[in-house]
Amino acid sequence: MSTQNQNRPYRPQNNINNPNNINKPNRPYNSNYNNRYNNTNNPPRRANQYNGYNQNQNNQYNNQNNRGYNRSYNYRNQSNRSYQARKYQQHAEMFSQAGLPVQSSRPSENRQKQEDMVTNKIGANNVDDAHQNGYSQNDDKNRMHYKKYINQNKISHGTFDGRNDKSEVQKLTDDWKETIDVPATDNRLCTEDVTATKGTSFEDYVLSRECLKGVFEYGWEKPSPIQEESIPIIQSGRDLLARAKNGTGKSGAYLIPLLDRINPEIDKIQAIILVPTRELALQTSSIMVALSKYKSLGIMVTTGGTDLRSDILRLDNPIHVVIATPGRILDLISKDVANVDVCNMIVLDEADKLLSDFFRSVVDSIIKKLPTSRQILLFSATFPLIVKDFMEKHMQRVYEINLMDELTLRGVTQYYAYVQERQKVHCLNTLFSKLKINQSIIFCNSTQRVELLAKKITQLGYSCFYIHAKMHQDHRNRVFHDFRKGACRNLVCSDLFTRGIDIQAVNVVINFDFPKMAETYLHRIGRSGRFGHLGLAVNLITYDDRYNLKRIEEQLNTDIKPIPQTIDDSLYVASAHPKGTEVKYGINLLNDDEDDSSSSDNDEKDTDNSSDSSSDGEGDSSEN
């Protein structure tokens, strides 16, 4: 043993079972630990009684020098007050608009002031009667009798029967609509696909004021049929399988209740929206940002083909909703970058595409990482049989909505032109010269034909963009945004653009290459005639496509007419069919009456003759 150790005084090691060694100098100093013995109000106990003892709990009331608990206690009260203040913020806004006094910073005073001012502003007669009968609101003993007397006499004095307070109630409830910038009303004719509603409004669904402001400012005036059916079910928390036509408001059917249920105070991912394409993700995120304008939410869109590092950095900020393609969000969850511990909602938009063999395993992996109490929402226009297996595996108490009495849209008029392959470009040139096109989307079956056709259209002197899946993501985003803004009239694309893309200015869809599947055809023509408006679909049919045309007509229960010599402008031009005008749309719907079928056969014979003559004329005009 060294001399230093010999000269050092011996100090036994502290033993928790030895009460004499508790306050030895070599014990690490802890003010809370030592104060509990120095406090006269708290005499020391045996050492074995302090094992696992919470020191702060012993000091919270007796020790005046320990301020740690006081800080936490005050902080908890402060958070409660801020929560209550936020709770009454909406009422404060209503009272300030009604010209009532400014609210106090104390919620209890605000509550009492609101009750006093509502009574004094609307039910002044009842207040006078109460004072005459000896009831005083300032007296604590008579307060309950006072309120009871006021409530009993509200109806008798006409306070809430619509005679005395009609203007005041309207002032307190409807003034907020004047503070938002509502876009101009759309005066175009709408079909029964969106007008056959129950007559409800968005206010009937008990949505928050912030959510209602965003909905009305975005331009949505009344809910569509799919929104009427879906919003209450989603608010109840049940799993949902919703099927509706293209362009009838399916996005709003899940975005509105989803935004209403998100809690901004929880800085974690609370909902995930899965989409099959990157363009649809960008479109959905733009709609969601507009709807959540008055509700501070963190909304993030992440897709494949973008920088993963930027997505990781963005997740450091508070994110409440993620809109993503399946592969990218699974990658973020697997790397523990995206925390989905409290994510109780997942939406599969275009669910039939997401549940195909290409995405099925990825979607299953994502759902397994979510809490067991999650809510699953499926939306699409078509549902294959594989959806049934998915429902049995992951969904519980599923509520099914099917508004697909007719598969095709009523407002989209469908024609076909029988041409040869070498005549397609000439026929397309004739359509450009004869039709009044606002914006058009032209579909091809391969990416090579997309680029070749775009080059031909540009050589003909028409403005044209093209987009397909093999393009770089930055280029795709630029083309998509420019076309939405109206920078170009025509867009040539592959089936990448068949899913969910909503561009209101598109009134003509042309199938340069006729599809082989009925689902693909249904989603293609659904790019026009959005939200019940009228549109036009023209199909260029070759000899090899005749069997596909017949099969698609049978599967979709529709009758694609031969293209006539002239097409009525009211069938697809917005200025030619304002509200109130009578337009004979829906000519492709099949009727069960024999007279209608016979007349349609005669019409087909006449139009066949006219189409033959028109095709000759098209060839002449194109050559000239």
Helices and strands as residue ranges (DSSP letters): H 3-7, G 19-21, H 31-38, G 47-50, H 55-59, H 68-87, H 89-97, H 107-122, H 124-132, H 143-152, H 166-174, G 175-179, H 192-195, G 202-205, H 209-218, H 225-236, E 240-243, H 250-261, E 271-274, H 278-291, E 299-302, H 308-314, E 321-324, H 326-334, E 345-349, H 351-354, H 360-368, E 375-380, H 386-394, E 399-402, E 412-418, G 421-423, H 424-434, E 439-443, H 447-459, E 464-467, H 473-484, E 490-493, G 495-498, E 506-511, H 518-525, G 530-532, E 535-541, G 543-545, H 546-556, E 561-562, G 569-571, G 574-576, H 594-623
